[in-house]
Amino acid sequence: MKKSTIYTKTGDKGKTSLVGGKRVEKTHIRLDAYGTVDELNSFIGLLVCEVTDVELKDFLLFIQNKLFVVGSYLATETDALNSKASLIIEDSDIEAIENMMDKLDSQLPKLTKFILPGGSESAARAHICRTVCRRAERKTYNVANEFDIENNILVFLNRLSDFFFLTARFECQNSGKEMYWEH
């Protein structure tokens, strides 16, 4: 039987390689950051399964593709980044998120109370994406404290968590009911 190429055994002792070849501990801050971005991308895939609005679903796929390159960027040692690395998240990508947020927000009632995560299956999934995105942003700031990180990546992740908040509200409008914090 032919051996699978999926397992390499090179990480069996707690180290792995960044793009560029540098070996680092599996607990390295870059791995923590890009692993969290990967986790976010997986949760977005779960959200996509539940969203029925075609435009929103297409936009989520756009976000997934952008997150894949953000993860690749974070997985690349600083010395191995080329001049095109700064183009992975462009101002137009951030503007696209802001435009979608404006569109979603314009269809929602004014927010007067704190919202509890939930209200519908898709809204709950969007809230999970929001919280994982916030963690990915924090992890990426940890990397930025030690290595140069393109500012647009940080801005992108910040906007993205706000986008998921509005997505959750939008999904409640379409298929559920917003739940509010009662105090």
VOPAGU-2260 file (C-alpha; in pm, 1 decimal, decimal comma):
REM VOPAGU-2260
SITE   aa  ch    i         X         Y         Z
SITE  MET   A    0       0,0       0,0       0,0
SITE  LYS   A    1     121,6     349,9     -85,8
SITE  LYS   A    2     196,3     574,1     213,3
SITE  SER   A    3     -10,6     886,5     255,7
SITE  THR   A    4     167,3    1218,6     213,0
SITE  ILE   A    5     -53,0    1375,0     482,3
SITE  TYR   A    6     169,2    1267,7     768,8
SITE  THR   A    7     532,0    1370,2     759,5
SITE  LYS   A    8     630,5    1289,6    1119,5
SITE  THR   A    9     835,1    1613,5    1127,5
SITE  GLY   A   10     608,1    1761,4    1395,6
SITE  ASP   A   11     608,7    1465,6    1630,0
SITE  LYS   A   12     843,8    1634,6    1877,6
SITE  GLY   A   13     651,5    1960,9    1917,0
SITE  LYS   A   14     808,7    2165,9    1640,1
SITE  THR   A   15     688,6    2270,7    1298,7
SITE  SER   A   16     809,6    2491,3    1015,3
SITE  LEU   A   17     697,9    2838,2     924,8
SITE  VAL   A   18     675,1    2925,4     557,9
SITE  GLY   A   19    1036,1    3006,9     482,6
SITE  GLY   A   20    1168,4    2700,0     663,4
SITE  LYS   A   21    1233,2    2825,5    1016,4
SITE  ARG   A   22    1151,6    2558,2    1277,5
SITE  VAL   A   23     950,8    2681,8    1576,4
SITE  GLU   A   24     771,3    2533,5    1875,6
SITE  LYS   A   25     407,9    2445,3    1814,2
SITE  THR   A   26     326,0    2693,1    2090,8
SITE  HIS   A   27     485,3    2982,5    1894,8
SITE  ILE   A   28     268,3    3295,6    1880,2
SITE  ARG   A   29     250,0    3279,8    1500,2
SITE  LEU   A   30      98,9    2931,3    1514,1
SITE  ASP   A   31    -145,8    3043,7    1780,3
SITE  ALA   A   32    -253,6    3334,6    1559,0
SITE  TYR   A   33    -286,7    3151,5    1229,0
SITE  GLY   A   34    -444,6    2852,6    1402,1
SITE  THR   A   35    -712,0    3082,0    1541,4
SITE  VAL   A   36    -765,6    3235,9    1196,5
SITE  ASP   A   37    -805,7    2880,6    1062,6
SITE  GLU   A   38   -1054,8    2803,1    1340,2
SITE  LEU   A   39   -1250,4    3117,0    1245,8
SITE  ASN   A   40   -1251,4    3009,5     882,2
SITE  SER   A   41   -1392,8    2670,7     983,7
SITE  PHE   A   42   -1669,3    2833,1    1186,3
SITE  ILE   A   43   -1751,6    3057,9     889,8
SITE  GLY   A   44   -1789,5    2739,2     683,6
SITE  LEU   A   45   -2039,0    2619,3     942,5
SITE  LEU   A   46   -2222,9    2953,2     922,8
SITE  VAL   A   47   -2235,7    2938,0     542,3
SITE  CYS   A   48   -2425,6    2608,9     568,5
SITE  GLU   A   49   -2708,6    2788,1     748,3
SITE  VAL   A   50   -2726,2    3126,7     568,1
SITE  THR   A   51   -2993,4    3150,0     298,7
SITE  ASP   A   52   -2931,0    3504,1     171,3
SITE  VAL   A   53   -2729,0    3454,0    -148,8
SITE  GLU   A   54   -2544,2    3786,0    -132,9
SITE  LEU   A   55   -2442,6    3727,9     229,1
SITE  LYS   A   56   -2337,2    3370,4     154,2
SITE  ASP   A   57   -2119,9    3489,7    -136,2
SITE  PHE   A   58   -1967,9    3757,4      86,0
SITE  LEU   A   59   -1885,0    3498,9     351,9
SITE  LEU   A   60   -1700,3    3296,7      86,6
SITE  PHE   A   61   -1506,1    3611,8      -5,6
SITE  ILE   A   62   -1414,0    3649,5     362,7
SITE  GLN   A   63   -1305,4    3285,1     383,7
SITE  ASN   A   64   -1068,1    3332,7      91,1
SITE  LYS   A   65    -921,6    3647,7     246,5
SITE  LEU   A   66    -874,3    3470,5     580,6
SITE  PHE   A   67    -686,5    3190,7     407,8
SITE  VAL   A   68    -427,4    3438,1     284,0
SITE  VAL   A   69    -417,0    3612,3     624,3
SITE  GLY   A   70    -334,6    3275,1     777,9
SITE  SER   A   71     -66,0    3216,3     517,4
SITE  TYR   A   72      80,6    3558,9     589,9
SITE  LEU   A   73      89,9    3488,8     963,9
SITE  ALA   A   74     252,6    3150,3     896,5
SITE  THR   A   75     536,7    3311,7     702,8
SITE  GLU   A   76     849,4    3415,7     887,4
SITE  THR   A   77     906,4    3789,3     856,0
SITE  ASP   A   78    1231,5    3750,6     661,2
SITE  ALA   A   79    1055,3    3535,7     399,5
SITE  LEU   A   80     778,0    3787,4     325,7
SITE  ASN   A   81     805,8    3953,8     -11,9
SITE  SER   A   82     692,5    4298,0    -119,3
SITE  LYS   A   83     357,7    4160,7    -239,8
SITE  ALA   A   84     269,5    4047,5     113,7
SITE  SER   A   85     133,5    4391,7     194,1
SITE  LEU   A   86    -125,7    4347,5     -79,9
SITE  ILE   A   87    -303,5    4050,8      75,4
SITE  ILE   A   88    -549,2    4278,1     253,5
SITE  GLU   A   89    -607,8    4594,2      59,6
SITE  ASP   A   90    -802,9    4904,1     156,0
SITE  SER   A   91   -1073,6    4786,6     -85,9
SITE  ASP   A   92   -1117,9    4465,0     116,6
SITE  ILE   A   93   -1179,1    4666,3     432,4
SITE  GLU   A   94   -1414,8    4893,9     240,0
SITE  ALA   A   95   -1603,2    4587,5     114,7
SITE  ILE   A   96   -1664,2    4478,4     474,2
SITE  GLU   A   97   -1772,7    4829,1     572,3
SITE  ASN   A   98   -2009,0    4848,0     274,4
SITE  MET   A   99   -2165,4    4513,1     362,2
SITE  MET   A  100   -2196,5    4624,2     724,6
SITE  ASP   A  101   -2372,1    4943,8     614,1
SITE  LYS   A  102   -2609,8    4737,8     399,8
SITE  LEU   A  103   -2691,7    4495,5     680,6
SITE  ASP   A  104   -2724,0    4771,2     941,3
SITE  SER   A  105   -2964,9    4969,4     721,8
SITE  GLN   A  106   -3206,3    4673,5     736,1
SITE  LEU   A  107   -3199,1    4636,8    1113,8
SITE  PRO   A  108   -3393,5    4809,6    1388,9
SITE  LYS   A  109   -3201,5    5048,9    1611,6
SITE  LEU   A  110   -3011,7    4868,8    1883,6
SITE  THR   A  111   -3132,1    4974,0    2230,1
SITE  LYS   A  112   -3025,8    4678,6    2447,6
SITE  PHE   A  113   -2737,5    4436,0    2478,6
SITE  ILE   A  114   -2790,6    4124,7    2270,0
SITE  LEU   A  115   -2743,2    3771,5    2395,0
SITE  PRO   A  116   -2582,5    3533,0    2145,6
SITE  GLY   A  117   -2844,8    3315,7    1981,0
SITE  GLY   A  118   -3191,2    3376,4    1845,6
SITE  SER   A  119   -3155,8    3133,4    1555,1
SITE  GLU   A  120   -2911,2    2866,7    1442,7
SITE  SER   A  121   -2741,6    3096,5    1192,6
SITE  ALA   A  122   -2729,5    3390,8    1434,9
SITE  ALA   A  123   -2567,3    3172,3    1701,6
SITE  ARG   A  124   -2309,4    3057,5    1447,0
SITE  ALA   A  125   -2240,6    3420,3    1351,1
SITE  HIS   A  126   -2186,6    3505,2    1718,6
SITE  ILE   A  127   -1935,6    3220,6    1745,1
SITE  CYS   A  128   -1757,1    3365,6    1441,6
SITE  ARG   A  129   -1758,9    3707,1    1612,0
SITE  THR   A  130   -1598,6    3578,9    1930,9
SITE  VAL   A  131   -1340,4    3363,0    1753,6
SITE  CYS   A  132   -1258,5    3660,1    1529,8
SITE  ARG   A  133   -1195,9    3875,5    1837,4
SITE  ARG   A  134    -959,7    3608,2    1968,2
SITE  ALA   A  135    -783,5    3590,7    1629,4
SITE  GLU   A  136    -740,6    3967,2    1644,6
SITE  ARG   A  137    -590,0    3948,5    1994,8
SITE  LYS   A  138    -355,1    3667,1    1889,2
SITE  THR   A  139    -249,4    3866,1    1582,4
SITE  TYR   A  140    -173,5    4167,6    1802,8
SITE  ASN   A  141      49,7    3937,1    2008,5
SITE  VAL   A  142     241,2    3861,3    1689,6
SITE  ALA   A  143     250,0    4232,4    1601,0
SITE  ASN   A  144     412,9    4303,3    1936,6
SITE  GLU   A  145     714,9    4097,6    1825,8
SITE  PHE   A  146     711,6    4106,4    1445,2
SITE  ASP   A  147     609,8    4352,8    1176,9
SITE  ILE   A  148     249,3    4288,2    1073,2
SITE  GLU   A  149      74,3    4479,4     798,3
SITE  ASN   A  150    -172,6    4720,2     960,1
SITE  ASN   A  151    -452,5    4630,5     717,3
SITE  ILE   A  152    -456,8    4276,8     858,7
SITE  LEU   A  153    -530,6    4414,7    1204,2
SITE  VAL   A  154    -794,0    4654,1    1070,9
SITE  PHE   A  155    -950,6    4373,6     863,7
SITE  LEU   A  156    -988,0    4146,8    1167,5
SITE  ASN   A  157   -1132,5    4432,9    1371,8
SITE  ARG   A  158   -1394,7    4514,7    1108,4
SITE  LEU   A  159   -1469,1    4148,9    1057,9
SITE  SER   A  160   -1579,4    4092,3    1417,0
SITE  ASP   A  161   -1819,7    4386,9    1386,6
SITE  PHE   A  162   -1944,3    4240,1    1059,6
SITE  PHE   A  163   -2026,9    3912,2    1235,0
SITE  PHE   A  164   -2221,5    4100,2    1502,4
SITE  LEU   A  165   -2435,7    4261,6    1231,3
SITE  THR   A  166   -2463,0    3929,3    1049,4
SITE  ALA   A  167   -2602,4    3770,9    1366,8
SITE  ARG   A  168   -2858,2    4050,7    1399,3
SITE  PHE   A  169   -2949,0    4020,7    1030,5
SITE  GLU   A  170   -2995,7    3646,4    1063,3
SITE  CYS   A  171   -3224,9    3698,5    1363,6
SITE  GLN   A  172   -3434,1    3935,4    1153,8
SITE  ASN   A  173   -3463,8    3670,4     881,7
SITE  SER   A  174   -3505,0    3352,1    1080,8
SITE  GLY   A  175   -3538,3    3412,9    1448,8
SITE  LYS   A  176   -3580,5    3662,8    1722,9
SITE  GLU   A  177   -3311,5    3867,4    1895,1
SITE  MET   A  178   -3261,6    3783,2    2259,0
SITE  TYR   A  179   -3172,5    4063,9    2496,9
SITE  TRP   A  180   -2981,5    4080,7    2821,4
SITE  GLU   A  181   -3226,9    4129,3    3105,8
SITE  HIS   A  182   -3076,8    4292,7    3409,9
